[in-house]
Amino acid sequence: MAPGAGNPAALSGSVRSMPLRYDTVTFMSDYGHTDEFVGVVHSVIRSIAPEAEVVDLTHGVAPHDVRAGGLVLARSVQYLCPGVVLAVVDPGVGTARRAVAVEVGDGQSVLVGPDNGLLAPAVAMCGGATRAVVLDDAEYHLPSPGPTFAGRDVFAPVAAWLCSGVPLESLGSLVDPAGLLPGILPVAHVDDTDPSVLVAEVLWVDGYGNAQLNVDPDEIDTLVGADEPVELSFADVTRVAQRAASYAEVPTGGVGLVVDSYGLVSVVVDRASAAGELGLVAGAEVRLRAVDAASGSSGGVSVSIGDPGRRP
């Protein structure tokens, strides 16, 4: 078969000649870069909408980790340029799970991907969906040798057709956005049996080993007061973590808590990996509490890390 055979780009020359409706596709997946998957998706988009630019947000999401992919989108979406967001973390590919396109901002952007909760956090960050369709019109898909590469056969061509000016409602059946699968993200909460304890979780460990908690700095300030040091306890080790405005303010060899670039509290070590040093992983439960006088501490917060090997 010659390159491009079966490509839907020839379906409508008039559509291809229209000005681009969107000029950017922001692409995120768990594909990695070992296989050809990312490059193939790029080529499918280019074959249909050659003037659209593809921005690779990341393809390093852990395989099948829908929650991690949803968090990537939630962290990033407010900084993405208007256009199409193509997101593929799709462990249910080939099953009855729906493929969807979700419009936000009255058409400012459209998120394309599986209806498995992946898109929901970003949609919420954008103020909710204005319209949504199930991508059930095969005219805008590639012929599929098998059902397991929806990124190539469904999502990529749909993203490209949207850029080329095809209306959202032409791509499939309109559905109530309220019926889309929600994302499930952990929220820090006061312990039911001990109101002095804030139960939190590690949301994300970045490439530097900084461990982001699902804790707003005001929650710690309310618990123990602003700028108090933090007592970090795990296993049989206790470390005092300094509240710091930057990584460089953390003393050499010490542990710090900083407000990260997304406004949440992160556990950090200057120029080293806090996650590696403390054994923190995404999904680890973290319990925060004010240290009382009986503890022998001068004050702060005790943070005990529960079951660091647990994954959600």
C-alpha positions in Angstrom: 0.0 0.0 0.0 1.4 3.4 -0.9 2.0 6.0 1.8 -1.3 7.8 2.5 -3.5 5.2 1.0 -6.9 5.3 2.7 -6.3 8.7 4.1 -9.5 10.8 4.4 -7.8 14.0 3.2 -9.2 13.4 -0.2 -12.8 13.3 1.0 -13.4 17.0 0.7 -11.1 19.2 -1.3 -13.4 22.2 -0.5 -13.0 21.7 3.2 -9.2 21.6 2.8 -9.2 24.8 0.9 -11.1 26.7 3.7 -9.1 28.9 6.1 -8.1 27.0 9.3 -10.6 27.2 12.1 -7.9 26.3 14.5 -4.2 26.5 13.7 -2.8 24.5 16.7 -3.2 21.0 17.9 -1.7 20.4 21.4 -0.9 16.7 21.7 -0.5 14.7 24.9 -0.3 11.0 25.3 1.2 8.0 27.1 2.8 6.8 23.8 6.4 7.6 24.8 9.0 7.9 22.0 10.2 4.3 21.6 7.6 3.4 19.0 6.4 5.2 15.9 3.0 6.2 17.5 3.7 9.9 18.0 5.2 10.4 14.6 2.3 8.6 12.9 -0.2 10.8 14.6 1.7 13.9 13.5 1.7 12.7 9.9 -2.1 11.9 9.9 -2.8 15.4 11.2 -0.4 17.0 8.6 -2.0 15.0 5.7 -5.4 16.5 6.5 -4.5 19.9 7.9 -0.9 20.6 6.6 -0.9 24.2 7.9 -1.9 23.3 11.4 1.0 23.2 13.9 1.3 20.3 16.4 2.6 21.2 19.9 3.8 18.1 21.9 2.8 18.8 25.5 4.2 15.5 26.7 4.2 11.8 25.7 5.7 10.7 29.0 2.6 10.0 30.9 2.9 6.6 32.6 1.2 3.9 30.4 -2.5 3.7 31.1 -2.4 6.3 33.9 -5.6 8.2 33.2 -5.4 10.2 36.4 -1.8 11.3 35.7 -2.9 12.4 32.2 -5.8 14.3 33.6 -3.5 16.1 36.0 -1.2 17.0 33.1 -4.1 18.6 31.3 -5.4 20.4 34.4 -2.0 21.9 35.2 -1.4 23.0 31.6 -4.7 24.0 30.1 -4.7 27.6 31.3 -1.4 28.1 29.4 -2.3 26.4 26.2 -3.0 28.5 23.1 -6.6 28.3 21.8 -7.1 25.4 19.4 -7.6 21.6 19.5 -6.2 19.6 22.5 -5.6 16.0 21.5 -5.2 13.8 24.5 -4.7 10.0 24.4 -4.4 7.9 27.5 -6.7 5.2 26.6 -6.5 1.8 28.4 -10.0 1.0 27.2 -9.3 1.4 23.5 -11.2 -1.1 21.4 -14.0 -1.4 24.0 -17.3 0.3 24.3 -15.8 3.4 25.9 -16.8 6.4 23.8 -14.5 8.7 21.7 -15.5 12.3 22.2 -14.8 15.9 21.3 -15.7 18.5 23.9 -16.0 22.2 23.2 -15.0 24.8 25.8 -15.2 28.5 25.9 -18.1 28.6 23.3 -15.7 27.2 20.7 -12.4 28.8 21.7 -11.0 25.3 22.0 -12.0 21.6 21.6 -10.6 18.7 23.6 -10.5 15.4 21.7 -9.9 12.0 23.4 -11.5 9.1 25.1 -14.5 9.5 27.5 -12.7 7.9 30.4 -12.2 10.9 32.7 -9.0 12.0 31.0 -10.5 15.3 29.7 -12.7 16.1 32.6 -10.2 18.1 34.8 -9.2 20.3 32.0 -12.8 20.9 30.9 -13.6 21.9 34.5 -10.6 24.3 34.6 -12.0 25.9 31.4 -15.4 26.6 33.1 -17.1 23.5 31.8 -18.2 22.2 28.4 -20.4 24.2 26.0 -21.0 21.3 23.7 -19.9 17.7 23.2 -20.1 15.0 20.5 -19.5 11.3 20.4 -17.2 10.7 17.4 -19.4 8.2 15.7 -19.3 9.5 12.1 -16.7 7.2 10.4 -16.5 9.5 7.4 -14.0 11.5 9.4 -11.9 8.6 10.6 -9.2 6.5 8.9 -10.0 3.0 7.8 -8.9 0.9 10.7 -7.0 -2.5 10.3 -7.8 -3.1 14.0 -9.4 -1.2 16.9 -6.4 -0.6 19.1 -4.9 2.6 17.7 -7.7 5.2 18.0 -5.1 7.9 18.3 -4.2 7.3 14.7 -7.5 6.2 13.3 -10.1 8.4 15.1 -8.6 11.2 17.3 -5.9 12.5 15.0 -8.1 12.8 11.9 -10.9 14.4 14.0 -8.4 16.9 15.4 -7.2 17.7 11.9 -10.7 18.1 10.5 -11.6 20.4 13.3 -8.6 22.6 12.3 -9.8 22.4 8.7 -13.1 23.9 9.6 -15.4 20.9 9.9 -18.1 21.9 12.4 -18.2 20.0 15.7 -21.7 18.7 15.1 -20.7 17.1 11.8 -18.2 14.8 13.5 -20.8 12.8 15.4 -23.8 12.8 17.7 -24.3 15.7 20.1 -24.6 14.5 23.7 -25.2 16.2 27.0 -21.8 17.2 28.4 -23.1 16.4 31.9 -23.2 12.7 30.8 -19.4 12.6 30.2 -17.3 10.5 32.6 -16.0 12.7 35.3 -12.4 12.8 36.5 -11.7 11.6 40.0 -9.0 13.6 41.7 -8.2 13.5 45.4 -9.0 16.5 47.6 -7.3 17.1 50.9 -9.6 16.8 53.9 -9.7 16.9 57.7 -9.5 13.4 59.2 -12.9 12.2 60.3 -11.7 11.1 63.7 -9.0 13.7 64.4 -9.7 17.3 63.3 -6.1 18.3 63.9 -5.0 16.1 61.0 -5.2 17.1 57.3 -5.2 14.0 55.1 -3.5 14.8 51.7 -1.9 13.0 48.8 1.1 13.3 46.5 -0.5 14.4 43.2 2.7 14.4 41.1 6.4 13.9 41.2 8.1 16.0 38.5 11.3 15.2 36.7 13.4 17.0 39.3 11.8 14.9 42.1 9.7 17.6 43.6 6.6 16.1 45.2 3.4 18.1 44.7 0.8 17.7 47.4 -2.9 18.4 46.9 -2.6 21.1 49.6 -3.2 24.8 49.2 -0.7 26.9 51.3 -3.6 28.5 53.1 -4.6 25.1 54.5 -1.2 24.8 56.2 -1.3 28.4 57.4 -4.7 27.7 58.9 -3.4 24.6 60.6 -0.2 25.9 62.1 0.2 29.5 61.2 2.1 31.2 58.3 5.8 30.5 57.8 6.1 27.9 60.5 8.7 25.2 59.9 7.3 21.7 59.1 8.2 18.5 60.7 8.3 15.7 58.1 8.1 12.2 59.5 8.3 8.9 57.5 9.1 5.4 58.7 11.5 6.0 61.6 12.9 9.2 60.3 11.9 12.8 61.2 13.1 15.8 59.2 12.3 19.4 59.8 11.2 21.1 56.5 11.6 24.8 56.1 8.8 26.9 54.5 10.7 28.5 51.6 9.9 30.9 48.8 12.3 29.2 46.4 14.4 26.0 46.1 17.6 28.0 46.8 16.3 29.1 50.2 16.2 25.5 51.4 19.3 24.9 53.5 21.9 22.5 52.0 21.0 19.0 52.9 17.6 20.1 54.2 14.0 19.6 53.1 11.7 22.4 52.2 8.1 23.2 51.4 7.5 25.7 48.6 4.5 26.9 46.8 5.1 25.6 43.3 4.3 27.2 40.0 0.7 25.9 40.1 0.0 27.3 43.5 0.2 24.1 45.5 2.6 23.0 48.2 5.5 20.8 47.1 8.0 18.9 49.1 11.5 19.8 47.8 15.2 19.4 48.3 17.5 22.0 46.8 19.3 20.6 43.7 18.3 17.0 44.5 15.2 14.8 44.4 12.9 15.0 47.4 11.0 12.0 46.1 14.1 10.0 45.9 15.4 11.0 49.3 12.1 10.6 51.1 10.5 7.7 49.1 7.6 9.8 47.9 5.6 8.6 44.9 2.4 9.8 43.2 -0.6 8.5 45.1 1.2 8.3 48.5 -1.1 9.4 51.4 0.3 12.3 53.4 -1.1 13.2 56.9 -0.4 16.7 58.2 -0.9 17.9 61.7 0.3 20.6 64.0 3.0 19.4 66.4 2.0 19.8 70.1 4.3 20.6 73.0 4.4 17.0 74.0 6.2 16.1 70.8 9.3 17.9 71.9 9.2 19.9 68.6 9.4 23.7 68.5 6.3 23.8 66.3 5.3 23.2 62.7 3.6 20.3 60.9 4.2 16.6 61.2 3.9 14.9 57.9 3.7 11.1 57.9 3.9 9.3 54.6 1.6 6.3 54.4 2.2 3.4 52.0 4.5 5.2 49.6 4.3 2.3 47.2 0.5 2.6 46.7 -0.7 3.6 43.3 -4.3 4.8 42.8 
